[in-house]
Amino acid sequence: MSSDDTEPRDRGCTDGGVESVDALGDTDEAPRDRVVRVFEREFETAPTTLARAPGRVNLIGGHVDYNGGIVLPAAIDRQTVVAARPRTDDTVRVHSVREDETITASVGSDCDGWSAYVVGTATTLSEDVGEPLGADLAVDGDVIVGAGVSSSAALEVAVAGALDAVHHCDRTREQLADACWRAENEEVGMACGIMDQFASALGQPGHALRIDCRSRDVQPVGFDDAAADILVIDTTVSHELVDSGFNERVRECHEATARLDELLGKRVRTLRDVTPAEVTTHADDLPEPLAARARHVTTEIERVREAADALADGRVDRVGELIRESHRSLRDDYEVSCEELDTVVETLDDCSGSAGARMVGGGWGGSVVALVDPAARETVADTVREEYRAATGIDCEVYTVDFGGGLSVESV
């Protein structure tokens, strides 16, 4: 992908410096206050419940969650906020502040665009509890759409939390995350793994989460924010993963799994069951690109294991090295990067004070995550901004994130 055939998102850009989360809202009004006000305006009554769910950044573990692997994401301090009031029928009325649009649909109906995530979540959660969960909803927030920080999971998890609360379903955070994951797969058509929804629902402040996507074991891993800042560099290049090569990569992994199941003489349920050495041994028996896809997944799982241990030990430099290796693998073996992402990563690799950087999210656009020395943060941000603009003609956005908490619900 070149900058000539890429449409940047219409978001504007910073004038300089690194933005904090608080500086990035569309107005000075907090999303919580705005969504309550809009709810009252649209539905002529007050909401009873407010649910918030964060986006996430995945430090390492790209494209391994749907292969039963291990990932290392963290919830971030950018959230989707949902105001809700229960209905006694099977109707979902939802107003999006971002889209300035109201959709009315029945639980179980097919929807397109942003509303598919809302109605789809209502559908799967209703199936779980055995009754239709109708509600009036208003949605707002500051999770950037299309930037690879999982705005879709934040929306799903916030909606699920709101519906669960107003109907007193008493589902656990894990059960809500599972319903949201199924909604994205079954209702939206995105063959993703569980990482995004689990990170959004279960995030802990100041911690990354080591998530085993097969067993669903979740272990918090402390992050020393004095050792490194987390920068997210939004290329402002959009990607639509359902229509991109994402599902094709899932299919290729399934094909590689089936071939290796035959070749290895052992049960191979997913590429999680294969070692990098086994892929190397049988690389000539796997047609391309299957060998490359399997090589990425199996080596990436090993990188995640080492990175989680290194992060827990405070060895930020080693985490950074593994993150760099991850990007090269995603670029060369998995082929989900693009010119804009590579430009940012290469710039960061050459920056003093940058420990490591890689593309984050599904790929073909979106963002880069970087571990940066706090003392060098402003210099690194300025350098990336200038060099990216010179190379692509596009303005990027650079902002810091903290590791925040997961889903929260309160009465209004």
Secondary structure, DSSP 8 states (H G I E B T S, - for coil): --GGG--B-S----SSS-B-GGGGSSSSS-HHHHHHHHHHHHHSS--SEEEEEEEEEEEE-TT-GGGT-EEEEEEEEEEEEEEEEE-SSSEEEEEETTTTEEEEEETT----THHHHHHHHHHHHHHHHTS---EEEEEEE---TTSSS-HHHHHHHHHHHHHHHHTT----HHHHHHHHHHIIIIII-----SHHHHHHHH--TTEEEEEETTT--EEEEE--TTT-EEEEEE--B---TTTTTHHHHHHHHHHHHHHHHHHHSS--SSGGG--HHHHHHTGGGS-TTHHHHHHHHHHHHHHHHHHHHHHHTT-HHHHHHHHHHHHHHHHHTS----HHHHHHHHHHHTSTTEEEEEEESSSSSSEEEEEE-GGGHHHHHHHHHHHHHHHHS---EEEEE-B----EEEE-
